[in-house]
Amino acid sequence: MTKLWLSALVLALVASSAYAQDARTPPNGGDDNAHYGWADVLRADPVQGVTRTNVPQQQCYDQQVVQRDPGNSAAGTVLGAVIGGVLGHTIGKGDGRTAATVGGAVVGGAVGNSVSNKGGDYQTTQTTCNQVNTVAEQRRIIGYDVEYRYRGEVYMSRLNYDPGERLRVRVSVEPAD
């Protein structure tokens, strides 16, 4: 019984390997005049390319600026009028008290307005930013110049991958005219 199982297993392995093909081999063998072999790689030189891209960057700098403080004339006028009116009211006597209050309010408002409009100039630092485009260059490998030997002859090809020590080659034979 074990011989029968062993024979069936061997037969199944042989049958399945007969249908197995390399993924790079065309179905049904492809061209009848072509076959595949292995070549020894003599050297594989990387080929570099340069990629340029625009990279937006923000450049900022500090600068000194002079600013004017306008003051608060409305608040100064009202406050001056109130203080002037109170002072005029305390100074005046009898019927002149109303005139002193009004006069004090007018003079106080004028003085308060004048004082509040005398805002000062001051210097401060302001940060200014501008966006600029810079060009960034990046080197990368775009392929390999491969030199290889097949049956004593040396060949050269550019590949998009590093083949390692051996390279699978497709050999096609055609009649010369």
Residue pairs with C-beta under 8 A, 6 or more apart in sequence:
21 27
22 36
24 36
24 168
25 36
31 172
33 172
33 173
33 174
34 170
34 171
34 172
34 173
35 170
35 171
36 168
36 169
36 170
36 171
37 150
37 151
37 168
37 169
37 171
38 166
38 167
38 168
38 169
39 148
39 149
39 150
39 155
39 166
39 167
39 168
39 169
40 148
40 149
40 150
40 165
40 166
40 167
41 146
41 147
41 148
41 163
41 164
41 165
41 166
41 167
42 147
42 148
42 149
42 154
43 146
43 147
44 144
44 145
44 146
44 147
44 159
44 162
44 163
45 144
45 145
45 146
46 141
46 143
46 144
46 162
47 141
47 142
47 143
47 144
47 145
47 158
48 139
48 140
48 141
48 142
49 139
49 140
49 141
49 142
50 137
50 138
50 139
51 137
51 138
51 139
51 140
52 135
52 136
52 137
53 135
53 136
53 138
54 133
54 134
54 135
54 136
55 133
55 134
55 135
55 136
56 131
56 132
56 133
57 131
57 132
57 133
57 134
58 129
58 130
58 131
58 132
59 129
59 130
59 131
59 132
60 127
60 128
60 129
60 130
61 127
61 128
62 125
62 126
62 127
62 128
63 125
63 126
63 128
64 123
64 124
64 125
64 126
65 123
65 124
65 125
65 126
66 121
66 122
66 123
67 121
67 122
67 123
67 124
68 119
68 120
68 121
69 119
69 120
69 121
69 122
70 117
70 119
71 116
71 117
71 118
71 119
72 116
73 113
73 116
73 117
75 116
76 112
76 113
76 114
76 115
76 116
76 117
77 109
77 110
77 112
77 113
77 116
78 109
78 112
79 112
80 108
80 109
80 110
80 111
80 112
80 113
80 115
81 105
81 106
81 108
81 109
81 112
82 105
82 108
83 108
83 112
84 104
84 105
84 106
84 107
84 108
84 109
84 111
84 112
85 101
85 102
85 104
85 105
85 108
86 104
87 104
87 108
88 100
88 101
88 102
88 103
88 104
88 105
88 107
88 108
89 97
89 100
89 101
89 104
91 100
91 104
92 98
92 99
92 100
92 101
142 160
143 158
143 159
143 160
144 158
144 159
144 160
144 161
144 162
144 163
145 156
145 157
145 158
146 156
146 157
146 158
146 159
146 163
146 167
147 154
147 155
147 156
148 154
148 155
148 156
148 157
148 163
148 167
148 169
149 155
150 169
150 171
